[in-house]
Amino acid sequence: MTATSWIEIAACFGLLTLLAVPLGEYMARVYSGTSTAADRLLGPAERLVYRALGVRRDDDMTWRRYALAVLAFSLGGVLLLYALLRAQGALPGNPNGLAPVNPWIAFDTAVSFVTNTDWQSYSGEGTMSHLSQAVGLTVQNFLSAAAGMAVLAALIRGFARRQVEGVGNFWVDLTRSVLHVLLPLSVVLAVVLASQGVVQTLAGSVTAHTLEPRRAAQASAAEQVIDVGPVASQVAIKQLGTNGGGYYNANSAHPFENPTPLTNLLEWLAILLLPGAACFTFGAMVGDRRQGWALYAAMLVVLVPLTVGTALAEQRGNPALAALGVDQAPSALQGGGNMEGKEVRIGAVESALWATATTAASNGSVNAMHDSFTPLGGLAPMWLIQLGEVVFGGVGSGLYTLLLHALVAVFIAGLMVGRTPEYLGKKIGAYEMKMASLGILLPSAAVLVGTAAACLLPAGRAALGNPGAHGFSEILYAFSSAGNNNGSAFAGLDASGPFYAVGLGLAMFVGRFGVIVPVLAAAGALARKKAVPVSAGTLPTDGPLFVALLVGTVVLVGALTFVPALSLGPVVEHLQLLAR
Amino acid sequence: MDPRHADPSRRPLLDGPIVRRAALDAVRKLDPRHMVRNPVMFVVEVVTVFTSLLWLQAALTGHGDASPGFVLAVSAWLWFTVLFANFAEAMAEGRGKAQADALRRARQVVLAKRLAAPRHGAAHEEVAAAALRKGDVVLVTAGDYLPGDGEVIEGVASVDESAITGESAPVIRESGGDRSAVTGGTRVLSDWLVVRISADPGETFLDRMIAMVEGARRQKTPNEIALDILLAGLSIVFLLATVTLLPFSAYAVAASGNGHLVSMTVLIALLVCLLPTTIGGLLSAIGIAGMDRLVQANVIATSGRAVEAAGDVDVLLLDKTGTITLGNRQAVAFLAAAGVETAALADAAQLASLADETPEGRSIVVLAKERYALRGRDLERLGAQFVPFTAQTRMSGVDLDGQRIRKGALDAVARFVAEQGGGLPADVRAAAEEIATRGATPLVVADGPRALGVVELRDVVKGGIREKFAALRRMGIRTVMITGDNPLTAAAIAAEAGVDDFLAEATPEAKLATIRSWQAQGHLVAMTGDGTNDAPALAQADVAVAMNTGTQAAKEAGNMVDLDSNPTKLIQIVEIGKQLLMTRGALTTFSIANDVAKYFAIIPAAFVGTYPVLRVLDVMHLHTPQSAILSAVIFNALIIIALIPLALRGVSYRPAPARVTLRRHLLVYGVGGVLLPFPGIKAIDLALTALHLA
């Protein structure tokens, strides 16, 4: 890699931290209900929402009520979105006259967007009407992200509160997440993106007259119809809300979604911004900012080396091409590296940066095709997903899942120092361990069982785009992505059939609510406990030792669960490529 | 006969008879009804039975899951894995059982003299001790065994309690006060006692003690349950990871066209290696051994929960007398009045104390000898007349050759001097008051009308206690001294002993209030006590150690009884509690860390037929796929045996802050746990190859 690439990676993470800290502090005020500058501006709108929903702001919910509200809200969202997609042909806002979405894809998409996965087994511009995109998908981009943030707020309150039943009010948390955080950030980002040339229009398509004939048989210049629409607004929330479902099938590799280096940087920042800021929200709300920094450091400790490793692997290029004498070295004329499946404007290092960010955070948007990465380069993104989306992870969901790992880490460490384990003064007992185990176990189970089913059933194997170990990697990636609510795709796999629609849909459902319910149960149990005061006998959870321990737990649990599967997919592929 | 061994280090860890009994018990414990209590090992047992059936099939049909020899070897080692875990548990129980047998011998079949009325001299009838019920009143005379636990309501007697405490010197038991509790199985040596029985048969202290050392009524502690849940969660993850390998393997075989479907035997071997069998197999042994260590320290806990809580305690309430100080005030300085030689003061003070047998008096003689080389003199030869201390005069001293030497409290001596026609010099009064403000006791010495000076008596803090408290502080434990002294004296001793806080002029109510206020702030409090008036505080404390010499009420309110009645024991109890948790944590970490190496052994071996390139992952260069898998299984079984001593003895314990302890344990058991299996598996593989077993 060139010096510029190293500096670029360092600058990106530096900038991210600079933005995440103040945003995290601001979000802490949002969830603590303290008045912020935005309150004056948005207060009337907020009160209007509460009046319409019949919600009292001070109505503190027990964890059970909170969980029921999340589940009811999400199920309602799935049904509404499914109905909308099935009926889009008869509804307005369909300038291109698209047909209703087929039932399998409609189900898969509905679950996918409500669970903040945004897995797409279709091409956006050719399947979804403007109405479906704007009212269906974009609305869920906001709401699913906001639901994750609300659940995190409830868990943080569990740590911060003492001897109370309530963990907050879901409707208030949801509303404040949208109005005070997601909406303002999206508006700002959308305007900046549009200024850089990201399309934002209500028109259906534009027609371009190309200079070259499309096919050799055509003598004259051809017409090319390019779909356009409200792209900038959707791209903003797809990045900020760790959604990732692009307006275009090519996602952020498409020049209308990501036209300039500045948009590439901003969209990259937007992937990691909210999950990173959540750490600082945590620190501020539990009243010990060092705790937030420790969690943020743990995330960086995993992500930065994997990003560098992926960048190195991609920049090194493809050994098979090198053997043919192809020049893949960076020079004044080319970025160099493995350029298969990459946008020439973007290049290997920037694609690697994006690939690890989008898989670390459960975003799933892409600016290059991960399927075409070198085996080692593709391993890091897949493994980041399989870690359970805890390194940054989804908006809200990343941190609350990481906190489950923290409970396990603290439990074992607590035993090792000879005390009943505690985290932030809360004793960790059998109930918390049960919830932490469930929350960690269920997504992994969804991934492994789903992959096994696909290997066994003809419908699973028939959809493969590639033979051999790579085909297995495709299946594993698809279920890893669904089970951990990431939504990025390895491509090559045709997931539009009933088997994958249902299988992945179920995996997404388990991966989302199989974590949320245990997290809320743990939040309720923690809120009821009193806090143990800190002493020299307390295991400090804000130092490098705890960071190492937490990373060790995340990595070891992730590695031990998926090593057998990974060794039959990407590892074999890599070894085969080397052996060739 | 002494049923316990005062020094645990003297008892060998692997006692011949205990080992033999444990080996038998290990087989007996294969009963699934017993195994199901331990989820991890139960899974191992189930798959072991399944593998044995696979071997039968392979041996009978000739074409089974894998070659019969290989399946047999794997099954055999899986059986060993289960047996080794059972053996560990049986070993831990065995140590307790040997003790219980000795205690049972103390539970003599005795006849009791049940009194018709609760007074000495009432008519009595002979009944079996087992027929006595709570509330019955019995007469116990010299030579009799106490038929049960009870409270002395009349009489005073010397009692041999060696069967319970191991202490051969008899103790005095009398009605009223803090020495009224008697324990069943002990023997009255002289005189008689009228005792009200306070426990039904089967619930006496001796019964509880036997049950405790046997681990018969052992219930899982909250922390053990939480760990069990975590281990179960991990087991499910590993179960999924191995079971799904079957379809993955089917896909891989179809995709590559090479090799065979992975065999059930190999998958089971992988599963057992990945399961946290090390901690799963040793978990109950660790718990039992923790209780055992407590028994070695001569402390009986009423539940395992209390031992765990001891590890969490962060506030220790310690009685000043006996725990922090030696319990006697001792002379530390002579302060002469103006115009008096200090040696003359020392001489007079020594003369006044020669016949004084109180510890204070003896300490003055000792100090005079140390400072001024004043040897003891024979008072009789000097013709001296000893004047003993009385409550009226509040002085003691000698009359000799017309000299009237007295020592005593400031006001008492001032009155004496005034009676003799003298006066107390201002500097003596000032010195005495200055000593009092320092928390020490001034003893004024006068010779007739002339005050010679002041002897300073001070509570002497036990040697090494300051360092002990400093170590506790490093572990994050606060010490609070409880004393009946005035705040001034208390503050001085607290400063000298290095305790964090003190409660002066303590009353039982004040103790209770102190405990409650600490607990309200989230602290866990431990205390010791012996008197009936300690009972409320003992009941409130999280860890309450009653002295065996204490009253029945105190023993019932506490959750531990210290047979040695040594209040300093509290510190040791905390250490045992911490060590118990540490051992669990260390072995859990070790167990999980081990899995990394086992993957490197088994994954390439299992799939090298399908994807030959996976040979690269075989970093240990094991001989054949079969020897690789077998070596991992054997390592997994042997490590349980190898760690039994650690489980029984507990990890080495050093008082240190949590950060330091964690770093050390992570390094030893985490990093060590990752690395150790690599050479271990390789060595077993080499041995198997050398013996042509694989």
Interface residues (C-beta under 8 A of the other chain):
Chain A: V408 F411 I412 A413 G414 L415 M416 V417 G418 R419 T420 G425 I428 G429 A430 E432 M433 K434 A436 S437 L438 I440 L441 S444 A445 L448 V449 T451 A452 A453 C455 L456 R461 P467 G468 A469 G471 F472 K530 A531 V532 P533 S535 A536 G537 T538 L539 P540 G543 L545 A548 L549 G552 L556 V557 A559 L560 T561 F562 V563 P564 A565 S567 L568 V571 V572 L575 Q576 L578 A579
Chain B: P222 N223 I225 A226 L227 I229 L230 A232 G233 L234 I236 V237 F238 L240 A241 T242 V243 T244 L245 L246 P247 F248 S249 A250 Y251 A252 A255 S256 L270 L274 E308 G311 D312 D314 R473 R474 M475 G476 I477 R478 Q521 G522 H523 L524 G577 K578 Q579 L580 L581 M582 R584 G585 A586 T588 T589 I592 A593 D595 V596 Y599 I603 F607 Y611 V613 L614 V616 L617 Y653 P657 A658 R659 T661 L662 R663 H665 L666 Y669 G670
